[in-house]
Amino acid sequence: MYICKVCKRTQISFTTKCIHCFSFLSLEKIHQTANILTLDQIELKEIKKFKTPIDENLGDGLPQGSMTILAGIPGAGKSTLALEIISEILSHETDIHSLYISSEENPELIKSRALRIAPELNHDDRFLIICETNLEIIKNTIKNIITSTLPQSAKAIPSGNAHLFIVLDSINAVKSNTSKSHPGSPSNIIKTLNTLQNIRNQTNRTTTLIIAHANKQRTIAGPLTLQHMVDIVLFFNIEKDNSRTLTTLKNRFGPSGVKTTLIPGYPPS
C-alpha cells in the first residue's frame, strides 16, 4: 500500500505518478503494523450456547459460531448423534435453521434414521437436507440459504438474524473442483474447512459440526491441521461392552479431557 505525500490518498501498487492527483514521485510506502491492544481495551461479549445432548462434554452447551469436529470409528453412531444434536437445538431455539449435508448417504436413509431417533424432525421445515460431495456446490447452497435466494420450492432462512446450524457428514467425502486429489486427501480436507470458516467469518451466522473418520489406530483421519483449525474436537469410540464413549480432546470454550459414557448398545436400533 502506498500513500501520496501531496493528496494523502492511497493506492495498492507503486507508480511514478499518483493515480489520483498525478504528482510525480510523490508516493511513499505504508508500513503496516498489527493493532496493539491492552486488556482494558478488549470488550468481552457473552457467547450464546445451544443446548445439546452432549452438554457435559461441551461444557454447558455448544457455543454459537463455533466449529466442532466429531470424529469416530465406523459404526459408533456419529450420524445418529448428529441428528440428536440437531433435534435438541431446534426444539429449544426458534430463530435457527439446520442444514444437514450428507456426502455419504442418500436422502431416504437419512429420513429413515431421523424417523427412528428424532421423529419430531419429520415435519420441521427448519431441518434442511442436501446430499452433495462437491465443495463449490455446498458453498453456494449455504450462501443461498443464508441470503434466502433458494428457489421458492425450498425452505430458505427468513431475512434477519436467523442462524444456521450446519452438519457436514462427512468431511472425508467432499472434493473441490480445484483439487486433483481424491476426497479425504489433506488438500480437500483443508479446502473444505477453510470454506466453512470463511462462510462463518463473513456472515457471522453459522455454527458448524463436522463429522470426520477415524483410522484403525483410533485417531482422527486427515492432517493434524484439521484439529488445529476448529474450536472443539470430540472423539466417539466403541468400548468392549459395546457402550459408546465420547471424549473431548479440545475445547476452546471449556474443559478438555472430559469423557462420558453413553448407554450400552448405542446407537438405538
C-alpha positions as CSV (number, residue, x, y, z in Angstrom):
1,M,0.0,0.0,0.0
2,Y,1.3,3.5,-0.9
3,I,0.2,7.0,0.1
4,C,0.7,10.2,-1.8
5,K,2.5,12.9,0.1
6,V,0.6,15.6,-1.8
7,C,-3.1,14.5,-1.8
8,K,-2.8,11.9,1.0
9,R,-4.8,9.3,-0.9
10,T,-3.7,5.7,-1.1
11,Q,-3.2,3.1,-3.9
12,I,-2.2,-0.5,-3.9
13,S,0.8,-0.5,-6.2
14,F,3.7,1.9,-6.9
15,T,3.6,4.2,-9.9
16,T,5.9,7.1,-10.8
17,K,2.8,9.4,-10.7
18,C,0.0,9.4,-8.2
19,I,-3.1,7.9,-9.9
20,H,-5.3,10.5,-8.1
21,C,-3.5,13.9,-8.3
22,F,-0.8,12.9,-10.9
23,S,2.0,14.3,-8.7
24,F,5.4,13.0,-9.8
25,L,7.4,10.7,-7.4
26,S,5.1,11.6,-4.5
27,L,4.3,8.0,-3.3
28,E,5.8,6.5,-0.2
29,K,5.2,3.0,1.1
30,I,3.0,2.5,4.1
31,H,4.5,0.1,6.6
32,Q,1.5,-1.6,8.2
33,T,1.7,-2.9,11.8
34,A,-0.5,-5.1,13.9
35,N,-3.2,-3.5,16.1
36,I,-1.7,-3.5,19.6
37,L,-4.2,-3.8,22.5
38,T,-4.3,-3.8,26.3
39,L,-6.7,-6.0,28.3
40,D,-8.6,-2.8,29.2
41,Q,-9.4,-2.2,25.6
42,I,-10.8,-5.6,24.9
43,E,-14.6,-5.9,25.4
44,L,-15.8,-9.4,26.4
45,K,-19.1,-10.5,24.8
46,E,-21.3,-13.2,26.2
47,I,-21.3,-16.2,23.9
48,K,-24.7,-17.9,23.4
49,K,-24.7,-21.6,23.9
50,F,-27.1,-24.1,22.3
51,K,-28.5,-26.9,24.5
52,T,-27.4,-30.4,23.2
53,P,-27.5,-34.0,24.4
54,I,-23.7,-33.8,24.9
55,D,-23.5,-30.7,27.1
56,E,-21.4,-32.5,29.6
57,N,-18.6,-32.9,27.1
58,L,-19.1,-29.4,25.7
59,G,-19.2,-27.6,29.0
60,D,-22.8,-26.3,29.2
61,G,-23.7,-26.2,25.6
62,L,-22.5,-25.7,22.0
63,P,-21.2,-22.2,21.5
64,Q,-22.8,-20.2,18.8
65,G,-20.4,-19.6,15.9
66,S,-18.1,-22.4,16.9
67,M,-16.7,-25.1,14.6
68,T,-16.6,-28.7,16.1
69,I,-15.1,-31.9,14.8
70,L,-17.0,-35.1,15.8
71,A,-14.7,-38.0,14.9
72,G,-15.1,-41.7,15.5
73,I,-14.7,-45.2,14.2
74,P,-17.2,-46.7,11.7
75,G,-20.4,-47.7,13.4
76,A,-20.0,-45.7,16.5
77,G,-23.1,-43.7,15.8
78,K,-21.7,-40.3,14.6
79,S,-24.6,-39.6,12.2
80,T,-27.2,-40.7,14.8
81,L,-25.7,-38.4,17.4
82,A,-25.6,-35.5,14.9
83,L,-29.3,-35.9,14.3
84,E,-30.0,-36.0,18.0
85,I,-28.0,-32.7,18.4
86,I,-29.9,-31.1,15.6
87,S,-33.2,-32.2,17.2
88,E,-32.3,-30.8,20.6
89,I,-31.1,-27.5,19.2
90,L,-34.2,-27.0,17.1
91,S,-36.5,-27.9,20.0
92,H,-35.0,-25.2,22.2
93,E,-34.4,-22.4,19.6
94,T,-36.9,-20.7,17.4
95,D,-34.7,-18.4,15.3
96,I,-32.5,-21.1,13.8
97,H,-32.4,-23.5,10.9
98,S,-30.3,-26.6,10.4
99,L,-28.6,-27.8,7.2
100,Y,-27.6,-31.5,7.1
101,I,-25.0,-32.0,4.4
102,S,-24.6,-35.7,3.6
103,S,-21.7,-36.6,1.4
104,E,-22.1,-40.4,2.0
105,E,-25.8,-41.3,2.3
106,N,-29.0,-40.8,0.3
107,P,-32.0,-38.8,1.5
108,E,-34.1,-41.9,2.1
109,L,-31.5,-43.3,4.6
110,I,-31.3,-40.0,6.4
111,K,-35.1,-39.8,6.7
112,S,-35.3,-43.4,8.0
113,R,-32.7,-42.7,10.7
114,A,-34.4,-39.4,11.6
115,L,-37.8,-41.1,12.0
116,R,-36.3,-43.7,14.3
117,I,-34.3,-41.4,16.6
118,A,-35.7,-37.9,16.1
119,P,-39.3,-38.2,14.6
120,E,-40.0,-34.6,15.6
121,L,-37.8,-33.5,12.7
122,N,-40.2,-35.1,10.1
123,H,-42.5,-32.1,10.0
124,D,-40.0,-29.4,10.9
125,D,-39.4,-27.1,7.9
126,R,-36.3,-25.7,9.6
127,F,-34.5,-29.0,9.1
128,L,-32.9,-28.9,5.6
129,I,-31.0,-31.7,3.8
130,I,-28.7,-31.8,0.8
131,C,-26.8,-34.9,-0.4
132,E,-23.7,-33.5,-2.1
133,T,-19.9,-34.1,-2.4
134,N,-18.9,-31.1,-4.5
135,L,-17.4,-28.4,-2.3
136,E,-18.3,-25.5,-4.6
137,I,-22.0,-26.6,-4.7
138,I,-22.1,-26.9,-0.9
139,K,-20.6,-23.5,-0.5
140,N,-23.1,-21.9,-2.9
141,T,-26.0,-23.7,-1.3
142,I,-25.1,-22.5,2.2
143,K,-24.8,-18.9,1.0
144,N,-28.1,-19.1,-0.8
145,I,-29.8,-20.4,2.3
146,I,-28.4,-17.6,4.4
147,T,-29.3,-14.9,1.9
148,S,-32.7,-16.5,1.2
149,T,-32.1,-16.9,-2.6
150,L,-33.1,-20.5,-2.9
151,P,-35.9,-21.5,-5.3
152,Q,-39.4,-20.9,-4.0
153,S,-40.0,-24.6,-3.6
154,A,-37.2,-24.8,-1.0
155,K,-37.4,-23.6,2.6
156,A,-35.0,-20.8,3.0
157,I,-34.0,-18.9,6.1
158,P,-36.1,-15.8,6.5
159,S,-34.3,-12.5,6.3
160,G,-33.0,-11.0,9.6
161,N,-30.6,-12.5,12.0
162,A,-31.7,-16.2,11.8
163,H,-28.8,-18.6,12.5
164,L,-27.8,-21.7,10.5
165,F,-26.6,-24.8,12.3
166,I,-24.6,-26.8,9.7
167,V,-23.7,-30.5,10.0
168,L,-21.3,-31.9,7.4
169,D,-21.4,-35.7,7.3
170,S,-18.6,-36.2,6.4
171,I,-15.6,-34.0,5.5
172,N,-13.7,-37.1,4.3
173,A,-16.1,-37.5,1.2
174,V,-16.0,-33.9,0.0
175,K,-14.0,-32.8,-3.1
176,S,-13.2,-29.4,-4.6
177,N,-13.3,-28.8,-8.3
178,T,-9.9,-27.1,-8.0
179,S,-8.3,-30.2,-6.4
180,K,-6.8,-33.1,-8.4
181,S,-6.6,-35.3,-5.4
182,H,-9.2,-37.7,-4.1
183,P,-11.9,-37.0,-1.5
184,G,-10.4,-37.2,2.0
185,S,-7.0,-36.0,0.9
186,P,-5.2,-33.4,3.0
187,S,-5.8,-30.7,0.4
188,N,-9.5,-31.4,0.0
189,I,-10.0,-31.5,3.8
190,I,-8.2,-28.2,4.3
191,K,-10.1,-26.6,1.4
192,T,-13.4,-27.7,2.8
193,L,-12.6,-26.5,6.3
194,N,-11.3,-23.2,5.0
195,T,-14.5,-22.7,3.0
196,L,-16.7,-23.3,6.1
197,Q,-14.5,-21.0,8.2
198,N,-14.7,-18.2,5.6
199,I,-18.5,-18.5,5.5
200,R,-18.7,-18.3,9.2
201,N,-16.4,-15.3,9.4
202,Q,-18.1,-13.4,6.5
203,T,-21.7,-13.9,7.7
204,N,-21.4,-14.5,11.5
205,R,-24.5,-16.6,11.2
206,T,-23.3,-20.2,11.2
207,T,-22.4,-22.8,13.8
208,T,-20.8,-26.0,12.3
209,L,-20.5,-29.6,13.3
210,I,-18.1,-31.6,11.1
211,I,-18.1,-35.4,11.1
212,A,-14.7,-37.0,10.4
213,H,-13.5,-40.5,10.1
214,A,-11.1,-42.3,12.4
215,N,-8.4,-44.8,11.2
216,K,-7.5,-48.3,12.6
217,Q,-5.3,-46.7,15.2
218,R,-8.4,-44.9,16.5
219,T,-7.0,-41.5,15.7
220,I,-8.7,-38.8,13.5
221,A,-8.1,-39.4,9.8
222,G,-6.7,-36.5,7.9
223,P,-4.0,-33.8,8.5
224,L,-3.4,-32.6,12.1
225,T,-4.3,-29.1,10.8
226,L,-7.9,-30.3,10.9
227,Q,-7.8,-30.3,14.7
228,H,-5.9,-27.1,15.0
229,M,-8.3,-25.1,12.8
230,V,-11.5,-25.9,14.8
231,D,-12.7,-24.9,18.3
232,I,-13.8,-28.2,19.6
233,V,-12.7,-31.8,18.9
234,L,-14.8,-34.8,20.1
235,F,-14.0,-38.4,19.7
236,F,-16.6,-41.2,19.6
237,N,-15.4,-44.7,20.5
238,I,-16.9,-48.2,20.9
239,E,-15.9,-49.9,24.1
240,K,-15.6,-53.6,24.7
241,D,-19.0,-53.8,26.4
242,N,-20.5,-52.1,23.2
243,S,-21.1,-48.9,25.0
244,R,-20.0,-45.6,23.4
245,T,-17.7,-43.2,25.0
246,L,-17.4,-39.5,23.9
247,T,-14.1,-37.8,24.8
248,T,-13.5,-34.0,24.5
249,L,-9.9,-33.8,23.0
250,K,-10.0,-30.0,22.6
251,N,-12.3,-27.2,23.7
252,R,-11.6,-23.5,23.4
253,F,-14.7,-22.6,25.4
254,G,-14.4,-25.1,28.3
255,P,-12.6,-28.0,29.8
256,S,-10.9,-30.7,27.7
257,G,-10.3,-34.3,28.6
258,V,-13.9,-34.9,29.6
259,K,-15.0,-38.5,28.9
260,T,-18.6,-39.6,29.1
261,T,-20.2,-43.0,28.6
262,L,-23.4,-43.5,26.6
263,I,-25.8,-46.4,27.2
264,P,-24.6,-49.9,26.1
265,G,-25.8,-50.7,22.6
266,Y,-25.9,-47.1,21.4
267,P,-27.0,-46.1,18.8
268,P,-30.6,-47.1,19.4
269,S,-31.9,-49.7,17.0
